[in-house]
Amino acid sequence: MESRTHVAHYAATMARELCRMCRKVELDDLAYLLEVAAAEATKVKQRNGSAPDAVQLSA
């Protein structure tokens, strides 16, 4: 089981890295969407217990 904070941190990190790569090759629309995703994940990371901390990840 992963914590909500850990998942949000990972998602924000990956989205920012993908955004950087997209900007580099001028995929600006995709980069913008990734920026929004990173911002949303950062908001989740910063909440103070407004939602349950644990989530179950499954493939």
Backbone hydrogen bonds in HBPLUS format (Angstrom, degrees):
<---DONOR---> <-ACCEPTOR-->    atom                        ^
c    i                          cat <-CA-CA->   ^        H-A-AA   ^      H-
h    n   atom  resd res      DA  || num        DHA   H-A  angle D-A-AA Bond
n    s   type  num  typ     dist DA aas  dist angle  dist       angle   num
A0055-VAL N   A0002-GLU O   3.09 MM  53  5.91 175.6  2.09 175.6 174.2     1
A0007-VAL N   A0003-SER O   3.06 MM   4  6.35 163.5  2.09 157.4 161.8     2
A0004-ARG N   A0053-ASP O   2.41 MM  49  5.01 167.6  1.43 160.3 162.3     3
A0008-ALA N   A0004-ARG O   2.94 MM   4  6.12 161.8  1.98 149.3 154.7     4
A0009-HIS N   A0005-THR O   2.93 MM   4  6.09 157.7  1.98 147.3 153.5     5
A0010-TYR N   A0006-HIS O   2.98 MM   4  6.17 163.8  2.01 148.8 153.0     6
A0011-ALA N   A0007-VAL O   2.88 MM   4  6.07 166.5  1.90 153.7 157.6     7
A0012-ALA N   A0008-ALA O   2.91 MM   4  6.04 161.3  1.95 149.1 154.1     8
A0013-THR N   A0009-HIS O   2.98 MM   4  6.15 162.4  2.01 149.5 154.4     9
A0014-MET N   A0010-TYR O   2.93 MM   4  6.13 168.2  1.95 156.7 159.7    10
A0015-ALA N   A0011-ALA O   2.89 MM   4  5.96 161.1  1.93 148.4 154.2    11
A0016-ARG N   A0012-ALA O   2.99 MM   4  6.11 159.3  2.03 147.3 152.6    12
A0017-GLU N   A0013-THR O   3.09 MM   4  6.32 157.2  2.14 146.1 152.3    13
A0018-LEU N   A0014-MET O   2.91 MM   4  6.12 166.1  1.93 154.6 158.4    14
A0019-CYS N   A0015-ALA O   2.85 MM   4  5.94 152.6  1.93 144.2 152.5    15
A0020-ARG N   A0016-ARG O   2.96 MM   4  6.20 157.4  2.02 145.6 150.9    16
A0021-MET N   A0017-GLU O   3.08 MM   4  6.38 159.1  2.12 148.7 153.8    17
A0022-CYS N   A0018-LEU O   2.89 MM   4  6.13 157.4  1.94 150.2 156.6    18
A0023-ARG N   A0019-CYS O   2.89 MM   4  6.13 160.8  1.93 156.0 160.7    19
A0024-LYS N   A0020-ARG O   3.10 MM   4  6.28 152.7  2.18 143.6 150.9    20
A0025-VAL N   A0022-CYS O   3.23 MM   3  5.39 130.9  2.48  99.0 110.7    21
A0027-LEU N   A0022-CYS O   2.82 MM   5  4.90 175.0  1.82 146.2 144.9    22
A0026-GLU N   A0023-ARG O   3.11 MM   3  4.87 164.9  2.13 104.3 106.9    23
A0031-ALA N   A0027-LEU O   2.91 MM   4  6.12 157.0  1.97 152.3 160.0    24
A0032-TYR N   A0028-ASP O   2.91 MM   4  6.08 153.6  1.98 146.5 152.5    25
A0033-LEU N   A0029-ASP O   3.15 MM   4  6.49 160.5  2.19 147.6 151.8    26
A0034-LEU N   A0030-LEU O   2.99 MM   4  6.27 154.5  2.05 150.5 157.8    27
A0035-GLU N   A0031-ALA O   2.90 MM   4  6.19 145.5  2.02 145.8 155.6    28
A0035-GLU N   A0032-TYR O   3.09 MM   3  5.02 118.8  2.49  92.8 108.1    29
A0036-VAL N   A0032-TYR O   3.02 MM   4  6.39 154.3  2.09 151.0 157.5    30
A0037-ALA N   A0033-LEU O   2.98 MM   4  6.27 156.9  2.03 145.3 151.8    31
A0038-ALA N   A0034-LEU O   2.88 MM   4  6.09 157.8  1.93 147.2 153.0    32
A0039-ALA N   A0035-GLU O   2.94 MM   4  6.15 155.5  2.00 145.9 152.7    33
A0040-GLU N   A0036-VAL O   2.94 MM   4  6.19 157.4  1.99 150.5 156.4    34
A0041-ALA N   A0037-ALA O   2.94 MM   4  6.18 160.6  1.98 150.0 155.3    35
A0042-THR N   A0038-ALA O   2.95 MM   4  6.13 150.9  2.03 144.4 152.4    36
A0043-LYS N   A0039-ALA O   3.01 MM   4  6.29 148.0  2.12 143.7 152.0    37
A0044-VAL N   A0040-GLU O   3.09 MM   4  6.43 156.4  2.15 149.3 154.8    38
A0045-LYS N   A0041-ALA O   2.99 MM   4  6.24 156.3  2.05 145.2 151.9    39
A0046-GLN N   A0042-THR O   3.08 MM   4  6.28 140.5  2.25 141.9 151.4    40
A0046-GLN N   A0043-LYS O   3.16 MM   3  5.20 126.5  2.46  94.7 108.0    41
A0047-ARG N   A0044-VAL O   3.34 MM   3  5.47 152.7  2.41 102.7 110.2    42
